[in-house]
């Protein structure tokens, strides 16, 4: 799989893509691959904790959506030139404690991050699935 066939700054369902193929494509393109398996998370707090652990956010991560955006954008941007990102959020919860509105708020953070990196001409592709 070639990343060039996928729009560079997008958040979309993983659909026909396989995680292993996305990881390999990111490696071949020299881009960061960030993966979080969110299976078992029931609440927004649990989900943010799993993302923070998987993406190795700093200990001072605030575990809220604003802090998530900051870690995905400003914090990384300040660390130097970036080659691009392939992000996979697997098994987003679908339950009364993490409903459609909560999922949309989370995905909006990643859409905003895609816009942030797009303005800097850095590819940021985020793929997600539901359980």
Secondary structure, 3 states (H helix, E strand, C coil): CCHHHCCCEEEEECCCCCHHHHHHHHHHHCCEEEEEECCCCCCHHHHHHHHHHHCCCCCCCCCCHHHHHHHHCHHHHCCCCCCCEEEEEEEECCECCECHHHHHHHHHHHHHHHHHHHHCCCCEEEEEEEC
